[in-house]
Amino acid sequence: MSKRPRPADIYLRFIQLAEAVRHLPTLPALEPLEARILELIALARQTHERLSVKDLMGKRELGSPAMLHGRLKSMREKGWILLADTEDARRKQLELTQAALIHFDKLSKCMVQAVKKAG
């Protein structure tokens, strides 16, 4: 009789698989703050909300506006995000690139694989 894995074991297996994905030659690595910003952009996309640069600047826990502008510039140069125009030319919307979406697809496959291995 096989012992059923704990949920923590499944999550740790996912982390192990996700780490392998991060080392694939697709997009340059993100710094921790950039990864957090990417998560916020992805969550807004998932809930069909618009997230603008100004909205992001309002999140004081992320740091100063100057530092955030630097991180956004870095993320654009690395190919993770785009700045899209809105009806107000002064306001830019943050969007994921196709490459970032593919990265999330790969992470999703890691999650499915971790759960299947547990079953």
MOPAC internal coordinates of N, CA, C and O (Angstrom, degrees):
PM7 1SCF
backbone

  N    0.0000 0     0.00 0     0.00 0    0    0    0
  C    1.4417 1     0.00 0     0.00 0    1    0    0
  C    1.5316 1   108.73 1     0.00 0    2    1    0
  O    1.2310 1   120.33 1   -55.22 1    3    2    1
  N    1.3353 1   116.97 1   124.78 1    3    2    1
  C    1.4602 1   119.78 1  -177.40 1    5    3    2
  C    1.5286 1   110.11 1   -85.71 1    6    5    3
  O    1.2310 1   122.44 1   -35.54 1    7    6    5
  N    1.2888 1   112.94 1   144.46 1    7    6    5
  C    1.4580 1   119.53 1  -179.80 1    9    7    6
  C    1.5264 1   109.07 1   -80.34 1   10    9    7
  O    1.2310 1   120.20 1   -49.81 1   11   10    9
  N    1.3238 1   117.22 1   130.19 1   11   10    9
  C    1.4721 1   122.18 1  -179.76 1   13   11   10
  C    1.5309 1   109.07 1   -71.77 1   14   13   11
  O    1.2310 1   120.21 1   -50.10 1   15   14   13
  N    1.3491 1   117.21 1   129.90 1   15   14   13
  C    1.4638 1   119.50 1  -178.75 1   17   15   14
  C    1.5286 1   111.57 1   -67.94 1   18   17   15
  O    1.2310 1   121.37 1   -31.48 1   19   18   17
  N    1.2953 1   114.99 1   148.52 1   19   18   17
  C    1.4672 1   121.22 1   175.95 1   21   19   18
  C    1.5278 1   108.42 1   -74.22 1   22   21   19
  O    1.2310 1   119.93 1   -26.27 1   23   22   21
  N    1.3307 1   117.74 1   153.73 1   23   22   21
  C    1.4713 1   120.25 1   175.86 1   25   23   22
  C    1.5324 1   112.24 1   -54.18 1   26   25   23
  O    1.2310 1   120.48 1   145.11 1   27   26   25
  N    1.3110 1   116.68 1   -34.89 1   27   26   25
  C    1.4643 1   119.48 1   178.40 1   29   27   26
  C    1.5192 1   110.87 1   -63.05 1   30   29   27
  O    1.2310 1   119.91 1   144.50 1   31   30   29
  N    1.3288 1   117.77 1   -35.50 1   31   30   29
  C    1.4634 1   121.06 1   178.65 1   33   31   30
  C    1.5262 1   110.75 1   -65.30 1   34   33   31
  O    1.2310 1   120.76 1   141.71 1   35   34   33
  N    1.3279 1   116.16 1   -38.29 1   35   34   33
  C    1.4664 1   120.49 1   178.49 1   37   35   34
  C    1.5219 1   109.49 1   -65.10 1   38   37   35
  O    1.2310 1   121.01 1   134.49 1   39   38   37
  N    1.3337 1   115.67 1   -45.51 1   39   38   37
  C    1.4648 1   119.40 1  -179.55 1   41   39   38
  C    1.5247 1   111.22 1   -63.78 1   42   41   39
  O    1.2310 1   120.04 1   138.79 1   43   42   41
  N    1.3029 1   117.53 1   -41.21 1   43   42   41
  C    1.4684 1   120.60 1   179.15 1   45   43   42
  C    1.5203 1   111.15 1   -66.17 1   46   45   43
  O    1.2310 1   120.10 1   144.86 1   47   46   45
  N    1.3184 1   117.41 1   -35.14 1   47   46   45
  C    1.4689 1   121.15 1   175.00 1   49   47   46
  C    1.5312 1   109.63 1   -64.61 1   50   49   47
  O    1.2310 1   120.60 1   138.54 1   51   50   49
  N    1.3376 1   116.46 1   -41.46 1   51   50   49
  C    1.4621 1   120.45 1   176.71 1   53   51   50
  C    1.5217 1   110.36 1   -59.95 1   54   53   51
  O    1.2310 1   119.91 1   134.03 1   55   54   53
  N    1.3180 1   117.77 1   -45.97 1   55   54   53
  C    1.4696 1   121.04 1   179.45 1   57   55   54
  C    1.5269 1   110.12 1   -58.45 1   58   57   55
  O    1.2310 1   120.72 1   137.69 1   59   58   57
  N    1.3223 1   116.22 1   -42.31 1   59   58   57
  C    1.4685 1   121.03 1   179.21 1   61   59   58
  C    1.5336 1   110.47 1   -61.55 1   62   61   59
  O    1.2310 1   120.06 1   134.39 1   63   62   61
  N    1.3141 1   117.49 1   -45.61 1   63   62   61
  C    1.4630 1   121.21 1   179.43 1   65   63   62
  C    1.5265 1   111.01 1   -68.07 1   66   65   63
  O    1.2310 1   120.34 1   139.67 1   67   66   65
  N    1.3286 1   116.96 1   -40.33 1   67   66   65
  C    1.4636 1   120.88 1   179.67 1   69   67   66
  C    1.5249 1   110.92 1   -64.39 1   70   69   67
  O    1.2310 1   120.40 1   144.97 1   71   70   69
  N    1.3020 1   116.85 1   -35.03 1   71   70   69
  C    1.4686 1   120.51 1   178.25 1   73   71   70
  C    1.5240 1   110.33 1   -62.84 1   74   73   71
  O    1.2310 1   120.28 1   142.67 1   75   74   73
  N    1.3114 1   117.07 1   -37.33 1   75   74   73
  C    1.4633 1   120.52 1   177.22 1   77   75   74
  C    1.5242 1   110.52 1   -65.10 1   78   77   75
  O    1.2310 1   120.09 1   141.78 1   79   78   77
  N    1.3411 1   117.44 1   -38.22 1   79   78   77
  C    1.4656 1   121.51 1   178.27 1   81   79   78
  C    1.5247 1   110.19 1   -64.34 1   82   81   79
  O    1.2310 1   120.24 1   140.94 1   83   82   81
  N    1.3187 1   117.14 1   -39.06 1   83   82   81
  C    1.4673 1   120.72 1  -178.50 1   85   83   82
  C    1.5252 1   112.33 1   -62.89 1   86   85   83
  O    1.2310 1   120.52 1   156.40 1   87   86   85
  N    1.3058 1   116.61 1   -23.60 1   87   86   85
  C    1.4650 1   120.16 1  -178.68 1   89   87   86
  C    1.5268 1   112.99 1   -91.88 1   90   89   87
  O    1.2310 1   120.40 1   179.28 1   91   90   89
  N    1.3381 1   116.84 1    -0.72 1   91   90   89
  C    1.4592 1   119.67 1   175.80 1   93   91   90
  C    1.5230 1   109.11 1   -73.78 1   94   93   91
  O    1.2310 1   119.92 1   -35.82 1   95   94   93
  N    1.3120 1   117.75 1   144.18 1   95   94   93
  C    1.4709 1   120.24 1  -177.50 1   97   95   94
  C    1.5299 1   112.49 1   -77.80 1   98   97   95
  O    1.2310 1   120.55 1  -102.61 1   99   98   97
  N    1.3177 1   116.55 1    77.39 1   99   98   97
  C    1.4606 1   120.34 1   176.91 1  101   99   98
  C    1.5184 1   109.47 1  -115.51 1  102  101   99
  O    1.2310 1   120.27 1   100.96 1  103  102  101
  N    1.3074 1   117.09 1   -79.04 1  103  102  101
  C    1.4632 1   122.15 1   179.81 1  105  103  102
  C    1.5252 1   109.77 1  -112.97 1  106  105  103
  O    1.2310 1   120.17 1   -29.28 1  107  106  105
  N    1.3296 1   117.27 1   150.72 1  107  106  105
  C    1.4711 1   119.36 1   176.40 1  109  107  106
  C    1.5262 1   110.87 1   -60.87 1  110  109  107
  O    1.2310 1   120.91 1   -29.75 1  111  110  109
  N    1.3092 1   115.86 1   150.25 1  111  110  109
  C    1.4650 1   122.03 1  -178.51 1  113  111  110
  C    1.5227 1   111.19 1   -64.23 1  114  113  111
  O    1.2310 1   121.90 1   -28.76 1  115  114  113
  N    1.3162 1   113.96 1   151.24 1  115  114  113
  C    1.4534 1   120.94 1   177.52 1  117  115  114
  C    1.5210 1   110.43 1  -100.80 1  118  117  115
  O    1.2310 1   121.03 1   -31.94 1  119  118  117
  N    1.3169 1   115.64 1   148.06 1  119  118  117
  C    1.4587 1   120.82 1   171.06 1  121  119  118
  C    1.5254 1   107.19 1   -75.03 1  122  121  119
  O    1.2310 1   119.28 1   -18.30 1  123  122  121
  N    1.3336 1   118.97 1   161.70 1  123  122  121
  C    1.4742 1   120.45 1  -177.30 1  125  123  122
  C    1.5373 1   114.13 1   -54.21 1  126  125  123
  O    1.2310 1   119.58 1   137.16 1  127  126  125
  N    1.3178 1   118.40 1   -42.84 1  127  126  125
  C    1.4646 1   119.86 1   179.22 1  129  127  126
  C    1.5245 1   110.55 1   -66.58 1  130  129  127
  O    1.2310 1   119.97 1   141.96 1  131  130  129
  N    1.3144 1   117.65 1   -38.04 1  131  130  129
  C    1.4594 1   121.08 1   177.34 1  133  131  130
  C    1.5308 1   110.48 1   -63.27 1  134  133  131
  O    1.2310 1   120.52 1   139.93 1  135  134  133
  N    1.3301 1   116.62 1   -40.07 1  135  134  133
  C    1.4643 1   120.39 1   178.44 1  137  135  134
  C    1.5289 1   110.18 1   -63.03 1  138  137  135
  O    1.2310 1   120.24 1   140.79 1  139  138  137
  N    1.3301 1   117.15 1   -39.21 1  139  138  137
  C    1.4718 1   120.97 1   178.20 1  141  139  138
  C    1.5329 1   110.17 1   -65.68 1  142  141  139
  O    1.2310 1   120.26 1   137.36 1  143  142  141
  N    1.3211 1   117.11 1   -42.64 1  143  142  141
  C    1.4613 1   121.31 1   177.58 1  145  143  142
  C    1.5274 1   109.88 1   -61.61 1  146  145  143
  O    1.2310 1   120.48 1   137.12 1  147  146  145
  N    1.3280 1   116.68 1   -42.88 1  147  146  145
  C    1.4657 1   120.60 1   178.79 1  149  147  146
  C    1.5272 1   110.76 1   -59.92 1  150  149  147
  O    1.2310 1   120.39 1   138.50 1  151  150  149
  N    1.3315 1   116.85 1   -41.50 1  151  150  149
  C    1.4603 1   120.96 1   177.56 1  153  151  150
  C    1.5258 1   110.97 1   -60.80 1  154  153  151
  O    1.2310 1   120.37 1   136.70 1  155  154  153
  N    1.3277 1   116.90 1   -43.30 1  155  154  153
  C    1.4653 1   120.54 1   179.92 1  157  155  154
  C    1.5314 1   111.45 1   -63.08 1  158  157  155
  O    1.2310 1   120.83 1   138.96 1  159  158  157
  N    1.3211 1   116.03 1   -41.04 1  159  158  157
  C    1.4672 1   120.30 1   178.38 1  161  159  158
  C    1.5262 1   109.78 1   -65.64 1  162  161  159
  O    1.2310 1   120.41 1   136.96 1  163  162  161
  N    1.3258 1   116.83 1   -43.04 1  163  162  161
  C    1.4672 1   121.18 1  -179.97 1  165  163  162
  C    1.5300 1   111.06 1   -65.25 1  166  165  163
  O    1.2310 1   120.07 1   138.68 1  167  166  165
  N    1.3322 1   117.46 1   -41.32 1  167  166  165
  C    1.4664 1   120.30 1   178.92 1  169  167  166
  C    1.5227 1   111.23 1   -64.72 1  170  169  167
  O    1.2310 1   120.20 1   139.82 1  171  170  169
  N    1.3306 1   117.22 1   -40.18 1  171  170  169
  C    1.4631 1   120.42 1   177.04 1  173  171  170
  C    1.5233 1   109.64 1   -62.41 1  174  173  171
  O    1.2310 1   120.37 1   138.01 1  175  174  173
  N    1.3168 1   116.91 1   -41.99 1  175  174  173
  C    1.4724 1   121.18 1   179.06 1  177  175  174
  C    1.5239 1   109.89 1   -62.24 1  178  177  175
  O    1.2310 1   120.73 1   136.99 1  179  178  177
  N    1.3276 1   116.20 1   -43.01 1  179  178  177
  C    1.4593 1   121.50 1  -177.13 1  181  179  178
  C    1.5288 1   111.65 1   -62.96 1  182  181  179
  O    1.2310 1   120.35 1   146.29 1  183  182  181
  N    1.3207 1   116.94 1   -33.71 1  183  182  181
  C    1.4641 1   121.08 1  -179.40 1  185  183  182
  C    1.5317 1   111.67 1   -96.32 1  186  185  183
  O    1.2310 1   120.48 1  -168.67 1  187  186  185
  N    1.3242 1   116.68 1    11.33 1  187  186  185
  C    1.4712 1   123.56 1   177.66 1  189  187  186
  C    1.5265 1   112.14 1    59.82 1  190  189  187
  O    1.2310 1   120.93 1  -146.70 1  191  190  189
  N    1.3240 1   115.83 1    33.30 1  191  190  189
  C    1.4557 1   121.17 1   176.15 1  193  191  190
  C    1.5185 1   108.72 1   -99.87 1  194  193  191
  O    1.2310 1   121.40 1   -25.45 1  195  194  193
  N    1.3024 1   114.93 1   154.55 1  195  194  193
  C    1.4601 1   120.02 1   175.54 1  197  195  194
  C    1.5198 1   107.46 1   -95.82 1  198  197  195
  O    1.2310 1   120.63 1   -47.39 1  199  198  197
  N    1.3028 1   116.41 1   132.61 1  199  198  197
  C    1.4619 1   121.57 1   177.45 1  201  199  198
  C    1.5214 1   107.27 1  -120.24 1  202  201  199
  O    1.2310 1   121.17 1   -64.72 1  203  202  201
  N    1.3068 1   115.37 1   115.28 1  203  202  201
  C    1.4593 1   120.13 1   180.00 1  205  203  202
  C    1.5208 1   110.03 1   -98.24 1  206  205  203
  O    1.2310 1   121.39 1   -12.65 1  207  206  205
  N    1.3183 1   114.95 1   167.35 1  207  206  205
  C    1.4606 1   120.08 1   175.68 1  209  207  206
  C    1.5262 1   108.88 1   -58.54 1  210  209  207
  O    1.2310 1   120.36 1   138.37 1  211  210  209
  N    1.3224 1   116.92 1   -41.63 1  211  210  209
  C    1.4674 1   121.28 1   179.87 1  213  211  210
  C    1.5298 1   110.79 1   -61.56 1  214  213  211
  O    1.2310 1   120.13 1   138.53 1  215  214  213
  N    1.3411 1   117.36 1   -41.47 1  215  214  213
  C    1.4685 1   121.17 1   177.62 1  217  215  214
  C    1.5274 1   110.22 1   -59.39 1  218  217  215
  O    1.2310 1   120.91 1   136.41 1  219  218  217
  N    1.3083 1   115.87 1   -43.59 1  219  218  217
  C    1.4615 1   120.85 1  -179.68 1  221  219  218
  C    1.5264 1   110.77 1   -64.46 1  222  221  219
  O    1.2310 1   120.44 1   140.20 1  223  222  221
  N    1.3180 1   116.77 1   -39.80 1  223  222  221
  C    1.4644 1   121.07 1   179.14 1  225  223  222
  C    1.5289 1   111.07 1   -62.22 1  226  225  223
  O    1.2310 1   120.21 1   153.79 1  227  226  225
  N    1.3245 1   117.21 1   -26.21 1  227  226  225
  C    1.4577 1   121.55 1   179.16 1  229  227  226
  C    1.5156 1   113.48 1   -73.14 1  230  229  227
  O    1.2310 1   120.00 1   168.72 1  231  230  229
  N    1.2982 1   117.61 1   -11.28 1  231  230  229
  C    1.4718 1   122.00 1   179.33 1  233  231  230
  C    1.5295 1   108.48 1   -88.99 1  234  233  231
  O    1.2310 1   121.07 1   -93.36 1  235  234  233
  N    1.3019 1   115.56 1    86.64 1  235  234  233
  C    1.4757 1   122.50 1  -174.34 1  237  235  234
  C    1.5300 1   113.30 1   -57.24 1  238  237  235
  O    1.2310 1   120.49 1   151.05 1  239  238  237
  N    1.3388 1   116.66 1   -28.95 1  239  238  237
  C    1.4651 1   119.52 1  -178.18 1  241  239  238
  C    1.5283 1   112.44 1   -65.77 1  242  241  239
  O    1.2310 1   120.39 1   165.81 1  243  242  241
  N    1.3291 1   116.85 1   -14.19 1  243  242  241
  C    1.4663 1   120.65 1  -179.82 1  245  243  242
  C    1.5273 1   112.88 1   -86.32 1  246  245  243
  O    1.2310 1   120.33 1   166.21 1  247  246  245
  N    1.3220 1   116.98 1   -13.79 1  247  246  245
  C    1.4566 1   119.43 1   178.97 1  249  247  246
  C    1.5152 1   112.40 1   118.73 1  250  249  247
  O    1.2310 1   121.47 1     9.00 1  251  250  249
  N    1.3044 1   114.79 1  -171.00 1  251  250  249
  C    1.4572 1   121.10 1  -176.49 1  253  251  250
  C    1.5298 1   111.20 1   -73.80 1  254  253  251
  O    1.2310 1   120.65 1   -25.08 1  255  254  253
  N    1.3435 1   116.37 1   154.92 1  255  254  253
  C    1.4659 1   119.12 1   177.34 1  257  255  254
  C    1.5326 1   112.83 1   -57.50 1  258  257  255
  O    1.2310 1   120.29 1   140.23 1  259  258  257
  N    1.3121 1   117.06 1   -39.77 1  259  258  257
  C    1.4714 1   119.41 1   179.99 1  261  259  258
  C    1.5238 1   111.17 1   -62.53 1  262  261  259
  O    1.2310 1   120.89 1   137.40 1  263  262  261
  N    1.3334 1   115.90 1   -42.60 1  263  262  261
  C    1.4607 1   119.62 1  -179.84 1  265  263  262
  C    1.5294 1   110.33 1   -67.21 1  266  265  263
  O    1.2310 1   120.45 1   139.90 1  267  266  265
  N    1.3376 1   116.75 1   -40.10 1  267  266  265
  C    1.4605 1   120.14 1   178.89 1  269  267  266
  C    1.5269 1   111.54 1   -64.93 1  270  269  267
  O    1.2310 1   120.38 1   139.59 1  271  270  269
  N    1.3211 1   116.87 1   -40.41 1  271  270  269
  C    1.4679 1   119.09 1   176.78 1  273  271  270
  C    1.5292 1   110.21 1   -59.56 1  274  273  271
  O    1.2310 1   120.58 1   140.38 1  275  274  273
  N    1.3252 1   116.50 1   -39.62 1  275  274  273
  C    1.4621 1   120.27 1   177.69 1  277  275  274
  C    1.5142 1   112.29 1   -63.53 1  278  277  275
  O    1.2310 1   120.25 1   138.42 1  279  278  277
  N    1.3273 1   117.13 1   -41.58 1  279  278  277
  C    1.4689 1   121.31 1   179.20 1  281  279  278
  C    1.5238 1   110.29 1   -66.61 1  282  281  279
  O    1.2310 1   120.31 1   138.44 1  283  282  281
  N    1.3465 1   117.02 1   -41.56 1  283  282  281
  C    1.4628 1   119.89 1   178.95 1  285  283  282
  C    1.5221 1   111.02 1   -64.02 1  286  285  283
  O    1.2310 1   120.52 1   139.57 1  287  286  285
  N    1.3169 1   116.62 1   -40.43 1  287  286  285
  C    1.4678 1   119.90 1   177.11 1  289  287  286
  C    1.5240 1   110.28 1   -61.50 1  290  289  287
  O    1.2310 1   120.57 1   135.26 1  291  290  289
  N    1.3283 1   116.52 1   -44.74 1  291  290  289
  C    1.4603 1   121.44 1   178.70 1  293  291  290
  C    1.5353 1   110.69 1   -60.42 1  294  293  291
  O    1.2310 1   120.52 1   135.88 1  295  294  293
  N    1.3222 1   116.62 1   -44.12 1  295  294  293
  C    1.4656 1   120.70 1  -178.66 1  297  295  294
  C    1.5245 1   111.65 1   -65.83 1  298  297  295
  O    1.2310 1   120.44 1   144.52 1  299  298  297
  N    1.3333 1   116.77 1   -35.48 1  299  298  297
  C    1.4749 1   120.01 1   176.14 1  301  299  298
  C    1.5250 1   109.70 1   -66.52 1  302  301  299
  O    1.2310 1   120.44 1   135.41 1  303  302  301
  N    1.3309 1   116.76 1   -44.59 1  303  302  301
  C    1.4651 1   120.69 1  -179.75 1  305  303  302
  C    1.5246 1   112.00 1   -63.77 1  306  305  303
  O    1.2310 1   120.54 1   147.12 1  307  306  305
  N    1.3246 1   116.58 1   -32.88 1  307  306  305
  C    1.4643 1   121.33 1   178.82 1  309  307  306
  C    1.5283 1   112.28 1   -78.66 1  310  309  307
  O    1.2310 1   120.23 1   168.31 1  311  310  309
  N    1.3341 1   117.17 1   -11.69 1  311  310  309
  C    1.4652 1   120.47 1   177.17 1  313  311  310
  C    1.5121 1   115.94 1    91.88 1  314  313  311
  O    1.2310 1   119.55 1  -165.06 1  315  314  313
  N    1.3314 1   118.47 1    14.94 1  315  314  313
  C    1.4536 1   121.79 1  -177.55 1  317  315  314
  C    1.5269 1   113.36 1   -87.24 1  318  317  315
  O    1.2310 1   120.21 1   143.41 1  319  318  317
  N    1.3376 1   117.20 1   -36.59 1  319  318  317
  C    1.4601 1   120.13 1  -174.86 1  321  319  318
  C    1.5278 1   111.72 1  -133.16 1  322  321  319
  O    1.2310 1   122.03 1   -16.22 1  323  322  321
  N    1.3258 1   113.73 1   163.78 1  323  322  321
  C    1.4597 1   122.95 1   174.28 1  325  323  322
  C    1.5169 1   108.23 1  -126.40 1  326  325  323
  O    1.2310 1   120.93 1   -26.24 1  327  326  325
  N    1.3194 1   115.83 1   153.76 1  327  326  325
  C    1.4580 1   121.21 1   170.42 1  329  327  326
  C    1.5214 1   106.65 1  -108.18 1  330  329  327
  O    1.2310 1   120.63 1   -64.20 1  331  330  329
  N    1.3199 1   116.39 1   115.80 1  331  330  329
  C    1.4613 1   121.60 1  -177.44 1  333  331  330
  C    1.5215 1   110.02 1  -103.32 1  334  333  331
  O    1.2310 1   121.20 1   -33.83 1  335  334  333
  N    1.3148 1   115.32 1   146.17 1  335  334  333
  C    1.4580 1   120.66 1   176.91 1  337  335  334
  C    1.5277 1   109.88 1   -69.96 1  338  337  335
  O    1.2310 1   121.50 1   -27.09 1  339  338  337
  N    1.3233 1   114.74 1   152.91 1  339  338  337
  C    1.4586 1   121.86 1   173.79 1  341  339  338
  C    1.5263 1   107.33 1  -121.69 1  342  341  339
  O    1.2310 1   120.76 1     5.03 1  343  342  341
  N    1.3315 1   116.15 1  -174.97 1  343  342  341
  C    1.4615 1   118.43 1   178.22 1  345  343  342
  C    1.5327 1   111.74 1   -63.86 1  346  345  343
  O    1.2310 1   120.43 1   155.64 1  347  346  345
  N    1.3307 1   116.78 1   -24.36 1  347  346  345
  C    1.4611 1   122.37 1   175.33 1  349  347  346
  C    1.5260 1   107.27 1   -99.79 1  350  349  347
  O    1.2310 1   120.11 1   -68.03 1  351  350  349
  N    1.3182 1   117.40 1   111.97 1  351  350  349
  C    1.4695 1   121.63 1  -174.79 1  353  351  350
  C    1.5262 1   112.60 1   -59.90 1  354  353  351
  O    1.2310 1   119.97 1   159.33 1  355  354  353
  N    1.3278 1   117.67 1   -20.67 1  355  354  353
  C    1.4689 1   120.59 1   179.73 1  357  355  354
  C    1.5188 1   112.05 1   -81.96 1  358  357  355
  O    1.2310 1   120.34 1   167.26 1  359  358  357
  N    1.3064 1   116.95 1   -12.74 1  359  358  357
  C    1.4689 1   121.74 1  -174.51 1  361  359  358
  C    1.5343 1   109.55 1  -110.15 1  362  361  359
  O    1.2310 1   120.52 1   -55.31 1  363  362  361
  N    1.3131 1   116.61 1   124.69 1  363  362  361
  C    1.4674 1   121.84 1   179.98 1  365  363  362
  C    1.5226 1   109.72 1  -109.65 1  366  365  363
  O    1.2310 1   121.26 1   -43.86 1  367  366  365
  N    1.3285 1   115.19 1   136.14 1  367  366  365
  C    1.4589 1   121.20 1   178.10 1  369  367  366
  C    1.5221 1   109.40 1   -95.09 1  370  369  367
  O    1.2310 1   120.86 1   -41.02 1  371  370  369
  N    1.3286 1   115.97 1   138.98 1  371  370  369
  C    1.4633 1   121.56 1   178.53 1  373  371  370
  C    1.5241 1   109.44 1   -87.91 1  374  373  371
  O    1.2310 1   120.85 1   -49.22 1  375  374  373
  N    1.3294 1   115.98 1   130.78 1  375  374  373
  C    1.4598 1   121.28 1   179.62 1  377  375  374
  C    1.5260 1   109.82 1  -136.39 1  378  377  375
  O    1.2310 1   121.30 1   -26.64 1  379  378  377
  N    1.3184 1   115.12 1   153.36 1  379  378  377
  C    1.4645 1   121.16 1   175.10 1  381  379  378
  C    1.5207 1   109.53 1   -80.18 1  382  381  379
  O    1.2310 1   120.77 1   -34.77 1  383  382  381
  N    1.3192 1   116.13 1   145.23 1  383  382  381
  C    1.4626 1   119.69 1   173.75 1  385  383  382
  C    1.5297 1   108.72 1   -79.47 1  386  385  383
  O    1.2310 1   121.02 1   -13.04 1  387  386  385
  N    1.3060 1   115.66 1   166.96 1  387  386  385
  C    1.4667 1   120.21 1   175.88 1  389  387  386
  C    1.5316 1   110.07 1   -60.59 1  390  389  387
  O    1.2310 1   120.35 1   142.48 1  391  390  389
  N    1.3145 1   116.94 1   -37.52 1  391  390  389
  C    1.4743 1   120.59 1   178.71 1  393  391  390
  C    1.5301 1   110.94 1   -63.66 1  394  393  391
  O    1.2310 1   119.99 1   141.90 1  395  394  393
  N    1.3333 1   117.62 1   -38.10 1  395  394  393
  C    1.4660 1   120.60 1   177.89 1  397  395  394
  C    1.5263 1   110.37 1   -66.30 1  398  397  395
  O    1.2310 1   120.36 1   140.00 1  399  398  397
  N    1.3238 1   116.91 1   -40.00 1  399  398  397
  C    1.4623 1   120.16 1   177.96 1  401  399  398
  C    1.5315 1   110.84 1   -64.04 1  402  401  399
  O    1.2310 1   120.29 1   140.98 1  403  402  401
  N    1.3098 1   117.04 1   -39.02 1  403  402  401
  C    1.4669 1   120.97 1   176.86 1  405  403  402
  C    1.5303 1   109.90 1   -63.42 1  406  405  403
  O    1.2310 1   120.59 1   140.99 1  407  406  405
  N    1.3323 1   116.48 1   -39.01 1  407  406  405
  C    1.4633 1   120.68 1   176.97 1  409  407  406
  C    1.5376 1   110.21 1   -60.19 1  410  409  407
  O    1.2310 1   120.43 1   135.36 1  411  410  409
  N    1.3325 1   116.77 1   -44.64 1  411  410  409
  C    1.4651 1   119.88 1   178.26 1  413  411  410
  C    1.5259 1   110.99 1   -64.99 1  414  413  411
  O    1.2310 1   119.89 1   145.08 1  415  414  413
  N    1.3330 1   117.82 1   -34.92 1  415  414  413
  C    1.4651 1   120.94 1   175.08 1  417  415  414
  C    1.5330 1   110.52 1   -59.75 1  418  417  415
  O    1.2310 1   120.86 1   136.72 1  419  418  417
  N    1.3289 1   115.96 1   -43.28 1  419  418  417
  C    1.4703 1   120.40 1   179.58 1  421  419  418
  C    1.5256 1   111.11 1   -64.60 1  422  421  419
  O    1.2310 1   120.59 1   138.79 1  423  422  421
  N    1.3370 1   116.47 1   -41.21 1  423  422  421
  C    1.4625 1   119.62 1   177.67 1  425  423  422
  C    1.5255 1   111.15 1   -64.18 1  426  425  423
  O    1.2310 1   120.54 1   142.83 1  427  426  425
  N    1.3282 1   116.56 1   -37.17 1  427  426  425
  C    1.4563 1   121.06 1   177.80 1  429  427  426
  C    1.5301 1   110.52 1   -61.80 1  430  429  427
  O    1.2310 1   120.87 1   138.17 1  431  430  429
  N    1.3186 1   115.94 1   -41.83 1  431  430  429
  C    1.4642 1   119.85 1   177.85 1  433  431  430
  C    1.5253 1   110.83 1   -63.16 1  434  433  431
  O    1.2310 1   120.28 1   143.77 1  435  434  433
  N    1.3211 1   117.06 1   -36.23 1  435  434  433
  C    1.4651 1   120.75 1   176.40 1  437  435  434
  C    1.5250 1   110.52 1   -62.61 1  438  437  435
  O    1.2310 1   120.98 1   138.76 1  439  438  437
  N    1.3287 1   115.74 1   -41.24 1  439  438  437
  C    1.4548 1   119.54 1   179.96 1  441  439  438
  C    1.5304 1   110.58 1   -64.00 1  442  441  439
  O    1.2310 1   120.74 1   134.52 1  443  442  441
  N    1.3169 1   116.18 1   -45.48 1  443  442  441
  C    1.4693 1   120.49 1   178.92 1  445  443  442
  C    1.5264 1   110.03 1   -61.26 1  446  445  443
  O    1.2310 1   120.36 1   136.96 1  447  446  445
  N    1.3173 1   116.91 1   -43.04 1  447  446  445
  C    1.4637 1   120.98 1  -179.92 1  449  447  446
  C    1.5285 1   111.03 1   -63.67 1  450  449  447
  O    1.2310 1   119.93 1   140.57 1  451  450  449
  N    1.3290 1   117.74 1   -39.43 1  451  450  449
  C    1.4615 1   121.20 1   179.62 1  453  451  450
  C    1.5204 1   110.57 1   -65.07 1  454  453  451
  O    1.2310 1   120.32 1   140.02 1  455  454  453
  N    1.3324 1   117.00 1   -39.98 1  455  454  453
  C    1.4637 1   121.14 1   179.25 1  457  455  454
  C    1.5222 1   110.75 1   -69.29 1  458  457  455
  O    1.2310 1   119.89 1   138.02 1  459  458  457
  N    1.3414 1   117.81 1   -41.98 1  459  458  457
  C    1.4631 1   121.36 1   179.47 1  461  459  458
  C    1.5297 1   110.94 1   -62.46 1  462  461  459
  O    1.2310 1   120.58 1   138.44 1  463  462  461
  N    1.3075 1   116.51 1   -41.56 1  463  462  461
  C    1.4588 1   119.71 1  -179.81 1  465  463  462
  C    1.5232 1   110.49 1   -62.63 1  466  465  463
  O    1.2310 1   120.90 1   148.57 1  467  466  465
  N    1.3141 1   115.89 1   -31.43 1  467  466  465
  C    1.4704 1   120.70 1   179.73 1  469  467  466
  C    1.5307 1   111.47 1   -72.35 1  470  469  467
  O    1.2310 1   121.33 1   150.76 1  471  470  469
  N    1.3244 1   115.07 1   -29.24 1  471  470  469
  C    1.4767 1   118.90 1  -176.08 1  473  471  470
  C    1.4501 1   110.85 1   -82.00 1  474  473  471
  O    1.2310 1   120.10 1   180.00 1  475  474  473

